[in-house]
Amino acid sequence: GDILDDYLRTDGVWILTRNKQFYKTNNEKECAEKCEAERNFICRAFLFTRKNLQCLTLAENTKMTVTFSSMDAVLYEKKIYLLQCKKGIGMDYRGTEARTQRGIPCQKWAEKTPHNPNYTPVKYPSAGLDENYCRNPDGDENGPWCYTTDPDTRFDYCNIPECEGQCMQCNGEDYHGEVSRTESGLECQRWDAQEPHMHAFTPKNFPEKNLKMNYCRNPDGEPRPWCFTTSPTKRWEYCNIPSCTAHPPASGLGSQCLSGKGEDYRGRIAITESGNVCQHWNTQFPHRHGSIPERYPCKGLEENYCRNPDGEKRPWCYTINSSVRWEYCAIPSCDRTEQGIAGMTDVPALVPLSEECYQGKGQSYRGTTSTTVSGKTCQAWTSMFPHRHEKTPDRFPNADLRENYCRNPDGDNSPWCFTTDPSVTWEYCSLKKCDDHTQE
C-alpha cells in the first residue's frame, strides 16, 4: 500500500518543535520514508514544503505542541500517535496519556526510580516506551499501564477509552470507522469519485449513509461493509471489519406495520402478497439461500416471518412453493388509521415485481430502471436523438428494448443505455448484481 496511508494530511499548517531533522527530498513519499527510518528520535510527523522540496521529520505532533499557518507547508502526522483511544487490549496504543486510572503520574520508562522497571525502551524498542506514556508492552489483558511515581505503587493501569467505530455491530450499517482497504488488501476508491469505477453510491445521493473519504461502509444492506476498489479489474469487495463482542440492545419490539422499507418490521405475517406461505429463514428447502440468521444478525430472522434484511423495497420471504423462490409480503402501512388496519378492508394492491438488480452480465434483466450511474436519464431505444445508433428493437428483437429501460443487448459487462445528455453517448446503469435471494 501507499506509505502515506498511515498519515493524516493537513495543508497549510506548521508546528513548532525543537526536535527535528532536515532532509532534501523530491516528494512527500520520500519524506515519509525519512520519517520511518529516523533514528535520532521517534518520528511522529513530518513537514514538507512544496517550493523548496524540504523535508522536516518531527518528534512532536499537534497533540503535543502549538501550530500556526504556513501556506507552503503540508503536515503529515502518523495516525497511530493521534489516537487517544485503544483498540482491544491496546498493544498498539501510542497516545499521550501519562497518568494512571487513580491519577498518579507515570514514571518514565527509561528511569529507574522510584521503581526499577522490567520493561525499558532498550529491551523493548518496538513497544513505544517513550517518555512516561501509558503502554502495554507485555500484552496485559487489562490494557495499557505504567510504572508510577508513587514509591508504594509499583504500577497501575491507565484509563484509556475504547476506540469507537473500530468494530461493527450487526451487519455494519452503522459502522463509521476509518478502515479503507478491502479484505484482500486493495485500497478503496473514494465515494465521491467515479474512477476507476462509475457508480451511484455518492454522498450526494446517500447523505444519511456517512459515505466519507474512501472508508468502508454498508449503504445498501450487504452482509458487511464494503467499498469500490482502486483496482480497475476489481469493481468492489468486502472489508475485513471485526464484529463487536457484544450486540447492541434490542430496539424494543420493532414495528408491527410497514414504515419506509420495513427494515424494522418485526410482525408475524408469514405469507406473501400472492398467498404463498413463507419458508423458514434457517432452512434450505425448497430454496437454498444465504439469508440465514447467522449471516444477518439483528434482522429478526425468526421463524418464517416476512422481513427485510438486505435493504429491499419492503419485507419479503422465500416461499415454500418450489416454483416461486421469493416474493414481497403485504404488510399494512403504519400510515393507515387503526380502524383500517383492524378491518383490513383496504387490502393493498399487488405491486408488480420490478427488478433492481441483474444476474450475470444482465442480458436477462427486464426491470424498469432508466437512470445511469452518474444520474443521467436514458434515451429511448426507438429514438435517434440526441444519439443515432443501431441498437433498435427491430435489430435486437430478443433484448426487450422497451421504452428507455436499461438493457444489455450486446453482451456488455452490465446493463446500459444511451443517455439524453448530448455530450455523453452511453453509460452503464445504476444497478448492482443481485443478492442470492434473487438467484442462487
JOQUI-V870870 format. One line per field, one symbol per residue. phi: phi as a letter, one per 30 degrees, with the letter a starting at -180 (. if undefined). psi: psi as a letter, one per 20 degrees, with the letter a starting at -180 (. if undefined). burial: I if it has 24 or more other ideal C-beta (glycine too) atoms within 12 Angstrom, else O. A space follows every 50 residues. Layout:
BEGIN
phi: ???
psi: ???
burial: ???
END
This chain:
BEGIN
phi: .dddddcccbdibbcdaddabcbcbcadddddddddcdcdaddcabcbcd dchccbdbdcbddcacbadaedcbcccdeddcdcbccididcdbdcdbbd dcidddddddccbdbdddcbeddbdccidchbddbbdcidddjebadcdc edbdbadcccddddidbcchcidcdbdcdbbddcjddddddcccbdbdac dceddbddchddhbddbbdbiddaeaadcdddcbdaadcccddddcdddd dicidcbdbididcdbdcdbbddcjddddddcccbdcdacdceddbdici dchbddbbdbiddaeaadcdddcbdaadcccddddddddddddhdcdddd cddcdcbbcicidcdbdcdbbddcjddddddddcbdbdacdceddbdcch dchbddbbdciddaeaadcddecbdaadcdbcddddddad
psi: rphihjqpppqkpqqpqhnrqpqorhrhghhhhhghjpihrooirqpppg gilqpoqqiraiiiaqqrqohiqppppphhihpkrqpcjkhjpkajpkqr ijjpqqqphirjqipoqhorhghmhjjkmqckqprmijkphiaqaqqrjo hiogrqqqnpqqpqjirqqdjjhjpkakpkqrhjjqqqqqhjqjpipqrj mqhghmhijlmqckqprmikkrhrqrqqrjphiogrqqqnpqqqhpqqqp mbirqjropcikhjpkajpkqrhjjpqqqqhjrkpipqrjmqhhhmqjjk mqckqprmikkahrqrqqrjohiogrqrqnpqqiirqhghgghkhmpqqp pqpppjrqqcjjijpkajpkprhjjqqqqqhiqjpipqrjmqhghmhjil mqckqprmijkahrqarqrjohiogrqqrmqrqqriihp.
burial: OOOIIIIIIOOOIIIOIOOIIOIOIOOIOOIIIIIOOIOOOIIIIIIIIO OOOIIIIIIIIIIIOOOOOOOOIIIIIIIIIIIIIIIOOIIIIIIIIIII OOOIOIIIIOOOOOIOIOIOOOOOOOIIIIIIIIIIIOOIOOIIIIIIIO OOOOIIIIIIOOIOIIIIIIIIIIIIIIIIIIOOOIIIIIIOOOOOIIII IIOOOOOOIIIIIIIIIIIIIIIIIIIIIIOOOOIIIIIOIOOIOOOOOO OOOIIIIIOOOIIIIIIOIIIIIOOIOIIIIOOOOOIOIIIOIOIIIIII IIOIIIIIIIIIIIIIIIIIOOOOIIIIIIIIOOOOOOOOOOOOOOOOOO OOOOIIIIIOOIOOIIIOIIIIIIOIIIIIIOOOOOIOIOIOOOOOOOIO IOOIIIIIIOOOOIIIIIIIOOOIOIIIIIIIOIIIIIOO
END
